[in-house]
């Protein structure tokens, strides 16, 4: 499994001859992405409607490719009527032969800044299973009780009432049994994050973690 991190929560997975892109957003977006790094996408997954996860203009370009299969929530589809995704909900399993994608629960935090139509009422995470690794992108979520297990976890750490704090994220990660955790959702300058705090709490839990630079590639 080849993994490339882009800004905020955007991850590109390349495995079993498939290119799977999750949450292409507007933060640190480059106009070249749809024609280069994000071209020839087989499966496009969007967790929720916020633009830092759902850059609608980029998505419209990506799905011009007839092979691209696009999956997201009903709330995203209703927020952007110009797109025509396949609708998914927690509990669904997308079967692509040697790749299975589980649609899982996520609980977006609420703060008053989300008034006026920005509150997320429908949110999902995705677990990509290629037969060798289970890679779990949680979406923007606070802690919640679950039994999800994975080998690689992409977990948000910015807190600000929207997602988990470094402390909560470290405990959440421990429960998943992840062999590698990649912190995400800390690229928005409006919601600064102390990465030393992330390092401290993840180290206390004995987690194997790695901060990935933008467009950095790893193999798993």
C-alpha positions as CSV (number, residue, x, y, z in Angstrom):
1,X,0.0,0.0,0.0
2,X,1.4,3.3,-1.1
3,X,0.2,6.3,0.9
4,X,0.5,10.0,0.1
5,X,-0.6,12.7,2.5
6,X,-2.0,16.0,1.3
7,X,-3.3,18.9,3.4
8,X,-5.7,18.6,6.3
9,X,-7.2,15.1,6.0
10,X,-6.6,14.2,2.3
11,X,-5.0,10.9,1.8
12,X,-4.2,9.0,-1.5
13,X,-4.0,5.3,-1.3
14,X,-2.5,3.2,-4.1
15,X,-3.0,-0.5,-3.7
16,X,-4.0,-3.6,-5.8
17,X,-4.0,-1.4,-8.9
18,X,-6.5,1.0,-7.5
19,X,-6.1,4.7,-6.7
20,X,-8.3,5.8,-3.7
21,X,-8.6,9.4,-2.7
22,X,-10.2,10.5,0.6
23,X,-11.3,14.1,1.4
24,X,-9.7,16.4,-1.2
25,X,-10.1,19.8,0.4
26,X,-9.3,23.5,-0.3
27,X,-6.5,24.0,2.3
28,X,-3.1,24.3,0.6
29,X,-4.8,23.1,-2.6
30,X,-3.0,23.3,-5.9
31,X,-4.8,23.9,-9.2
32,X,-2.5,21.2,-10.7
33,X,-3.8,18.4,-8.4
34,X,-6.8,17.2,-10.5
35,X,-4.6,16.8,-13.6
36,X,-1.5,15.4,-11.8
37,X,-1.5,14.0,-8.3
38,X,-5.2,13.4,-8.2
39,X,-5.7,12.1,-11.8
40,X,-7.0,8.7,-12.7
41,X,-8.8,8.2,-9.4
42,X,-10.7,4.9,-9.2
43,X,-12.5,5.5,-5.9
44,X,-13.2,8.9,-4.4
45,X,-14.4,9.1,-0.8
46,X,-15.7,12.2,1.1
47,X,-16.5,12.0,4.8
48,X,-18.6,15.1,5.2
49,X,-19.6,18.5,3.7
50,X,-17.0,20.9,5.0
51,X,-14.8,22.4,2.3
52,X,-11.5,21.4,3.9
53,X,-12.6,17.9,3.1
54,X,-14.9,18.5,0.2
55,X,-13.4,20.9,-2.4
56,X,-16.3,20.9,-4.8
57,X,-14.5,22.3,-7.8
58,X,-11.7,19.8,-7.5
59,X,-14.3,17.0,-7.1
60,X,-16.1,18.0,-10.2
61,X,-12.9,17.8,-12.2
62,X,-11.9,14.4,-10.7
63,X,-15.3,12.8,-11.4
64,X,-15.1,13.8,-15.1
65,X,-13.1,10.6,-15.5
66,X,-15.8,8.0,-16.2
67,X,-14.0,5.3,-14.3
68,X,-14.1,7.2,-11.0
69,X,-16.6,5.9,-8.5
70,X,-17.6,8.6,-5.9
71,X,-19.0,7.8,-2.5
72,X,-20.2,10.1,0.2
73,X,-23.1,10.9,2.5
74,X,-26.6,12.1,1.7
75,X,-25.9,15.3,3.5
76,X,-22.9,16.1,1.1
77,X,-25.1,15.3,-1.9
78,X,-27.8,17.6,-0.7
79,X,-25.3,20.4,0.1
80,X,-23.9,20.2,-3.4
81,X,-26.7,19.3,-5.8
82,X,-24.4,19.7,-8.8
83,X,-22.7,16.4,-8.0
84,X,-24.2,12.9,-8.3
85,X,-22.4,10.6,-5.8
86,X,-23.2,7.1,-4.6
87,X,-24.7,7.5,-1.1
88,X,-23.2,5.5,1.8
89,X,-23.9,5.3,5.5
90,X,-22.2,3.6,8.5
91,X,-22.3,-0.2,8.3
92,X,-22.0,-0.3,4.5
93,X,-19.2,-2.3,2.9
94,X,-18.0,-1.4,-0.6
95,X,-16.6,-4.5,-2.3
96,X,-14.0,-4.1,-5.1
97,X,-12.8,-7.7,-5.2
98,X,-9.4,-7.6,-3.5
99,X,-10.2,-4.3,-1.8
100,X,-13.0,-3.8,0.7
101,X,-14.0,-0.4,2.1
102,X,-16.0,-0.3,5.4
103,X,-18.1,2.8,6.0
104,X,-17.9,3.5,9.8
105,X,-19.3,5.9,12.3
106,X,-17.9,9.4,13.0
107,X,-19.1,12.1,15.3
108,X,-18.2,15.7,14.3
109,X,-17.8,18.1,17.2
110,X,-20.0,21.1,17.5
111,X,-19.1,24.8,18.3
112,X,-21.2,27.9,17.8
113,X,-19.1,28.8,14.7
114,X,-20.9,26.0,12.9
115,X,-24.3,27.8,13.1
116,X,-25.9,28.8,9.9
117,X,-25.8,25.6,8.0
118,X,-22.2,24.5,8.8
119,X,-23.1,22.0,11.5
120,X,-22.4,18.4,10.4
121,X,-25.3,16.0,11.0
122,X,-24.0,13.2,8.9
123,X,-20.4,12.1,9.0
124,X,-18.6,8.9,8.2
125,X,-15.1,7.4,8.3
126,X,-13.6,4.8,6.0
127,X,-11.5,1.7,6.6
128,X,-9.7,0.4,3.5
129,X,-8.8,-3.2,3.6
130,X,-6.5,-4.5,0.8
131,X,-5.9,-7.9,2.4
132,X,-2.6,-6.9,3.8
133,X,-3.4,-3.7,5.7
134,X,-6.5,-2.0,7.2
135,X,-6.1,1.7,6.8
136,X,-8.7,3.8,8.8
137,X,-9.3,7.5,8.1
138,X,-11.6,8.6,10.9
139,X,-13.0,11.8,9.4
140,X,-13.4,14.8,11.8
141,X,-14.5,13.1,15.0
142,X,-14.6,13.4,18.7
143,X,-14.1,10.2,20.8
144,X,-16.9,7.7,20.7
145,X,-17.2,4.1,21.8
146,X,-16.4,1.6,19.0
147,X,-14.6,-1.6,18.3
148,X,-12.9,-0.6,15.0
149,X,-9.5,-2.2,14.4
150,X,-6.8,-1.2,12.0
151,X,-3.1,-1.4,11.1
152,X,-2.7,2.2,10.0
153,X,-4.7,5.0,11.5
154,X,-5.2,8.6,10.3
155,X,-6.5,10.6,13.3
156,X,-7.4,14.3,13.7
157,X,-5.6,16.1,16.5
158,X,-6.6,19.8,16.4
159,X,-9.3,19.8,19.1
160,X,-11.0,23.3,19.2
161,X,-14.2,21.4,20.0
162,X,-14.3,20.0,16.5
163,X,-12.2,16.8,16.8
164,X,-10.0,15.0,19.3
165,X,-7.3,16.6,21.3
166,X,-3.8,15.0,21.3
167,X,-4.7,13.2,24.6
168,X,-8.0,11.9,23.4
169,X,-6.5,10.9,20.0
170,X,-3.8,8.9,21.7
171,X,-6.4,6.9,23.7
172,X,-8.6,6.4,20.7
173,X,-5.6,5.2,18.7
174,X,-4.6,2.7,21.4
175,X,-8.0,1.1,21.2
176,X,-7.7,0.5,17.5
177,X,-4.5,-1.5,17.8
178,X,-2.9,0.5,15.0
179,X,0.7,-0.4,14.3
180,X,1.2,3.1,12.8
181,X,-0.7,6.3,13.4
182,X,-0.5,9.4,11.2
183,X,-1.8,12.6,12.8
184,X,-4.0,14.7,10.5
185,X,-6.3,17.7,10.4
186,X,-3.8,20.3,11.7
187,X,-3.0,22.4,8.5
188,X,-5.7,25.1,9.0
189,X,-4.0,28.2,10.5
190,X,-7.3,29.2,12.0
191,X,-7.1,26.2,14.4
192,X,-3.4,26.0,15.4
193,X,-2.0,22.8,16.9
194,X,0.9,22.2,19.2
195,X,2.6,19.2,17.6
196,X,4.8,18.8,20.7
197,X,1.7,18.0,22.6
198,X,0.7,15.4,20.0
199,X,4.2,13.9,20.3
200,X,4.0,13.9,24.1
201,X,0.7,12.1,24.4
202,X,1.3,9.6,21.7
203,X,4.7,8.7,23.2
204,X,3.1,8.2,26.6
205,X,0.8,5.6,25.1
206,X,3.7,3.9,23.4
207,X,2.3,4.5,19.9
208,X,4.3,4.3,16.7
209,X,3.5,7.6,15.0
210,X,4.8,9.6,12.1
211,X,4.1,13.1,11.0
212,X,4.0,13.2,7.2
213,X,4.9,16.3,5.3
214,X,2.6,17.5,2.6
215,X,2.8,15.2,-0.5
216,X,5.1,12.9,1.5
217,X,4.8,9.2,0.4
218,X,5.2,6.1,2.5
219,X,4.9,2.4,1.8
220,X,3.0,0.1,4.1
